[in-house]
Amino acid sequence: MYLQNKYTNWYNHIVSNAQSRILSDEIYVERHHIIPRSLGGDNKNLNIVKLTPREHFICHLLLTKMTTGNDLFKMKHALNMLMNAKNIGKGRYVPTSRIYQYVKKCHSDAIKEGWTEEKRKKHSESLVKYNSTVDKNSPEYNSRITKIIEYQKSKTWTEKAIQTRLENCLKNAKARKGKTWDDKKRKSTLNTYLQKNIDIALQIIALHDTGLNNLQISKQLSISWEKVKYSLLHRKDFETYLLGH
């Protein structure tokens, strides 16, 4: 599973040393899967070792130098997630700027190398299948939506991300320039939007009926002001769609 190199040796040394020592209860530690779960590891005690935050971070750093192929793709993502984790404990390890830059490059490379056209298509198909079969009133679905909202609240837009978003918007606007929408296409687009946004629209309408304005609703639901405005603008369309389904 792992490459036979110096990084693997360092990794094994850290794990072996941690397994044979006894730490004071006052020392903050983090649980680490020796063989990561994404690589087939389990939650059994033999596969768990207690590491200091710095050791934990270093081990995940080493894993990106001990693996190849799809395993490397997973370990780059795991390293980025560990670095961005918040409020884990008092002894949280803070990487240097050089390590931070390395991790961000790892994550960027993982996205470029791992998300092939075939994988994107498969992921898209799985999302469509999930959304068409899932019970949107179930606790599991509501929990998933809550986690997504919390993630979006903590997400920080970099200057590069903002610039890319702007360029894509301008590109799409240029592609649409001069094209006319007939009633059939306009209705099809609206129906697609209604289908995908019916749940959030109902929340927007309910909050609006309580007296909240658009800005207050957008902040409470962590969505854009434009989405609130559009949903209220097409309130009758949403209600008609709901009656028909």
C-alpha positions as CSV (number, residue, x, y, z in Angstrom):
1,M,0.0,0.0,0.0
2,Y,2.8,2.4,0.9
3,L,5.9,3.3,-1.1
4,Q,9.2,2.0,0.4
5,N,10.9,5.3,1.0
6,K,12.3,7.4,3.8
7,Y,8.9,9.0,4.4
8,T,7.3,5.7,5.1
9,N,10.1,4.9,7.5
10,W,9.6,8.2,9.3
11,Y,5.9,7.5,9.5
12,N,6.4,4.0,11.0
13,H,8.9,5.4,13.5
14,I,6.4,8.1,14.7
15,V,3.6,5.5,15.0
16,S,5.8,2.9,16.7
17,N,7.1,5.4,19.2
18,A,3.5,6.6,20.0
19,Q,2.3,3.1,20.6
20,S,5.0,2.3,23.1
21,R,4.8,5.4,25.3
22,I,2.6,6.5,28.1
23,L,1.4,10.1,28.1
24,S,0.0,12.2,30.9
25,D,-3.8,12.8,30.9
26,E,-3.0,16.5,30.9
27,I,-1.4,16.3,27.4
28,Y,-3.8,16.9,24.6
29,V,-3.8,14.1,21.9
30,E,-5.7,13.2,18.8
31,R,-6.7,9.8,17.5
32,H,-5.1,8.8,14.2
33,H,-5.9,5.8,12.0
34,I,-2.6,4.1,11.1
35,I,-4.1,2.9,7.9
36,P,-6.6,5.7,7.0
37,R,-10.2,4.7,6.7
38,S,-10.3,6.0,3.1
39,L,-7.6,3.5,2.3
40,G,-9.4,0.5,3.9
41,G,-8.4,1.0,7.5
42,D,-10.9,0.2,10.3
43,N,-11.8,1.6,13.7
44,K,-10.3,-1.2,15.7
45,N,-7.9,-0.4,18.5
46,L,-5.0,-2.0,16.6
47,N,-5.4,0.6,13.9
48,I,-5.7,3.6,16.3
49,V,-2.8,5.5,17.8
50,K,-2.8,8.6,20.0
51,L,-0.6,11.4,18.6
52,T,0.1,14.9,19.6
53,P,-1.4,17.5,17.2
54,R,2.0,18.1,15.7
55,E,2.7,14.4,15.2
56,H,-0.8,14.0,13.7
57,F,-0.3,16.7,11.2
58,I,3.2,15.4,10.3
59,C,1.8,11.9,9.7
60,H,-0.8,13.2,7.3
61,L,1.9,15.2,5.6
62,L,4.0,12.1,5.2
63,L,1.1,10.1,3.8
64,T,1.1,12.4,0.8
65,K,4.7,11.3,0.1
66,M,4.1,7.6,0.7
67,T,1.2,7.0,-1.7
68,T,0.4,7.1,-5.4
69,G,-2.6,7.2,-7.7
70,N,-6.0,7.4,-6.2
71,D,-4.6,6.8,-2.7
72,L,-2.5,9.9,-3.1
73,F,-5.6,11.9,-4.3
74,K,-7.4,10.8,-1.0
75,M,-4.4,11.7,1.2
76,K,-4.0,15.2,-0.3
77,H,-7.7,15.8,0.5
78,A,-7.3,14.4,4.0
79,L,-4.3,16.7,4.7
80,N,-6.2,19.8,3.6
81,M,-9.2,18.9,5.7
82,L,-7.0,18.4,8.8
83,M,-5.3,21.7,8.3
84,N,-8.6,23.5,8.0
85,A,-10.2,21.7,11.0
86,K,-11.3,24.1,13.7
87,N,-11.8,23.9,17.5
88,I,-10.3,20.4,17.8
89,G,-8.5,21.2,21.0
90,K,-6.2,23.5,23.0
91,G,-3.1,22.0,21.6
92,R,-4.1,22.5,17.9
93,Y,-1.1,22.5,15.7
94,V,-0.6,25.6,13.5
95,P,1.5,24.9,10.3
96,T,4.1,27.3,9.1
97,S,3.5,29.5,6.0
98,R,5.7,27.2,3.9
99,I,3.8,24.1,5.0
100,Y,0.5,25.9,4.5
101,Q,1.5,26.7,0.9
102,Y,2.5,23.1,0.3
103,V,-0.8,21.8,1.6
104,K,-2.8,24.2,-0.5
105,K,-0.8,23.2,-3.6
106,C,-1.4,19.5,-2.8
107,H,-5.2,20.2,-2.6
108,S,-5.1,22.1,-5.8
109,D,-3.2,19.4,-7.6
110,A,-5.5,16.7,-6.2
111,I,-8.6,18.5,-7.7
112,K,-6.9,18.9,-11.1
113,E,-5.6,15.4,-11.3
114,G,-8.4,13.5,-9.5
115,W,-11.5,15.1,-11.0
116,T,-11.4,13.6,-14.5
117,E,-14.3,14.0,-16.9
118,E,-15.4,10.4,-16.2
119,K,-15.3,11.0,-12.4
120,R,-17.2,14.3,-12.8
121,K,-19.9,12.6,-14.8
122,K,-20.2,9.7,-12.4
123,H,-20.4,12.2,-9.4
124,S,-23.1,14.2,-11.2
125,E,-25.2,11.1,-11.9
126,S,-24.9,10.0,-8.3
127,L,-26.1,13.4,-7.1
128,V,-29.1,13.3,-9.5
129,K,-30.0,9.8,-8.4
130,Y,-29.7,10.8,-4.7
131,N,-31.8,13.9,-5.0
132,S,-34.5,12.0,-6.9
133,T,-34.8,9.2,-4.4
134,V,-34.0,10.8,-1.0
135,D,-36.7,11.6,1.5
136,K,-36.2,15.3,2.0
137,N,-38.2,15.2,5.3
138,S,-35.9,12.6,6.9
139,P,-33.5,13.5,9.8
140,E,-30.6,12.3,7.8
141,Y,-31.3,14.7,4.9
142,N,-31.9,17.6,7.2
143,S,-28.6,16.8,9.0
144,R,-26.8,16.8,5.7
145,I,-28.2,20.2,4.7
146,T,-27.3,21.6,8.0
147,K,-23.7,20.5,7.6
148,I,-23.6,22.0,4.1
149,I,-24.9,25.3,5.4
150,E,-22.4,25.4,8.3
151,Y,-19.6,24.7,5.8
152,Q,-20.7,27.5,3.6
153,K,-20.8,29.9,6.5
154,S,-17.2,29.1,7.4
155,K,-16.0,29.2,3.8
156,T,-13.6,32.0,2.8
157,W,-13.4,33.2,-0.7
158,T,-9.9,33.9,-1.9
159,E,-9.1,36.7,-4.4
160,K,-8.4,34.0,-7.0
161,A,-11.7,32.3,-6.4
162,I,-13.6,35.6,-6.7
163,Q,-11.7,36.5,-9.9
164,T,-12.5,33.0,-11.4
165,R,-16.2,33.4,-10.5
166,L,-16.3,36.8,-12.2
167,E,-14.6,35.5,-15.3
168,N,-17.0,32.6,-15.6
169,C,-20.0,35.0,-15.2
170,L,-18.6,37.3,-17.9
171,K,-18.0,34.3,-20.2
172,N,-21.5,33.0,-19.7
173,A,-23.0,36.4,-20.3
174,K,-21.0,36.8,-23.5
175,A,-22.2,33.3,-24.7
176,R,-25.9,34.3,-24.1
177,K,-25.6,37.8,-25.7
178,G,-27.9,38.1,-28.8
179,K,-29.7,34.9,-28.1
180,T,-33.5,35.0,-27.5
181,W,-35.4,32.7,-25.3
182,D,-38.7,31.4,-26.5
183,D,-41.6,30.7,-24.1
184,K,-40.9,27.0,-24.2
185,K,-37.3,27.3,-23.2
186,R,-38.1,30.0,-20.5
187,K,-40.8,27.7,-19.0
188,S,-38.4,24.7,-19.0
189,T,-35.7,26.7,-17.2
190,L,-38.2,28.0,-14.7
191,N,-39.5,24.4,-14.0
192,T,-36.0,23.1,-13.5
193,Y,-35.3,25.9,-11.0
194,L,-38.5,25.3,-9.2
195,Q,-37.8,21.6,-8.9
196,K,-34.3,22.1,-7.5
197,N,-35.2,25.0,-5.1
198,I,-38.6,24.1,-3.9
199,D,-37.5,23.3,-0.3
200,I,-35.5,26.5,0.2
201,A,-38.2,28.6,-1.5
202,L,-40.8,27.3,1.0
203,Q,-38.5,28.4,3.8
204,I,-38.0,31.8,2.3
205,I,-41.8,32.3,1.8
206,A,-42.5,31.2,5.3
207,L,-39.9,33.6,6.8
208,H,-41.2,36.4,4.6
209,D,-44.7,35.8,5.9
210,T,-43.4,36.3,9.4
211,G,-42.4,39.9,8.5
212,L,-38.6,39.4,7.8
213,N,-37.2,41.4,4.9
214,N,-35.0,39.9,2.1
215,L,-31.7,40.7,3.8
216,Q,-32.8,39.2,7.1
217,I,-33.9,36.0,5.3
218,S,-30.7,35.7,3.4
219,K,-28.6,36.0,6.6
220,Q,-30.8,33.5,8.5
221,L,-30.7,30.9,5.7
222,S,-27.1,31.7,4.6
223,I,-28.1,32.2,1.0
224,S,-27.7,35.1,-1.4
225,W,-30.0,38.1,-1.4
226,E,-30.7,37.5,-5.1
227,K,-32.0,34.0,-4.4
228,V,-34.4,35.3,-1.8
229,K,-35.6,38.0,-4.2
230,Y,-36.0,35.5,-7.1
231,S,-38.0,33.1,-5.0
232,L,-40.4,35.7,-3.7
233,L,-40.7,37.1,-7.3
234,H,-41.8,33.6,-8.4
235,R,-43.8,32.8,-5.3
236,K,-47.0,32.0,-7.3
237,D,-44.9,29.7,-9.6
238,F,-43.6,27.8,-6.6
239,E,-47.0,27.4,-5.0
240,T,-48.5,26.2,-8.4
241,Y,-45.6,23.8,-8.8
242,L,-46.2,22.4,-5.3
243,L,-49.9,21.9,-5.9
244,G,-49.1,20.0,-9.1
245,H,-46.8,17.6,-7.3
